[in-house]
């Protein structure tokens, strides 16, 4: 646990290439996956500052990325409205690697195979930095919200269920 040097993922390589200051946290995931609230506890952080990356597909067949606090649920109607879609649905877990290049539980909003339209929940603006997946299970990275928006082209919008 805590801060230590780790293997470089696409996400970390992009942060390094842009000279974006960041910190990494590692945690154990004995079964290969931990829910987000457990990840926040494992790295000793407030779950409101730890965000999960969800990949959706719209009625148009376009993929969209939603980054929301780990303790919250994505509001699919709000996401669809933001992305200008009739509807959006979560992609099946089996498709995550093909679409993003990452595996379930290790999907980072930075460094995917392609740059998809991305939205980050508005509560991120409450913090200078938020924590997102570092691109593999067991790795989180603490990054400036402004840099995350810049790297992903994300807008800050309301995305969660009330």
Steps between C-alpha positions, in 0.01 A plus 500: 500500500594862484731683266758298315652462154302278273499364148410755235155474346376702202335739745821559696707535181264773377525688830880476490516610134294812581699556823179492704567461873332193644524253783427129485343270754506122490272254671445125515208351309516132603211394273619720214234764562386735777202731494584870501405572860727215613779643281457842664524338845801291394696812399370704795307762302157663518271310256364835376849576359547155340331464160417197286516486121192364328471436127163532330373460147236727358211421267731640226745214581758762611687434826500754782700506825351610833719567803299509823560471877534134600211505749250626241303348212505634146173659388471364145239762403725788609794343314291452183382860513856631545636291211207588272381140483146359509632253756824355635572165661797360686714285271526133599803429722629254237534790251705734723843380384410511128354850528748663741814288510455469877349221710194511728596665826806663343340732245653848509342800325851584373682292239217300346550350152296790358392833642127474571272785603541525874309662784606531863242546774473865608600419861859468375507881501487481883859372493828612348591133437295184470605137502428272202624163383862498394427250223518167681334327793682597820617841375341840557634841403435839655484763223399865468138531380608766249760265347251212487252721313773617263634150424157346445314798355248452782232739615386516864128413511239347731511125427385322816167381633354715776 
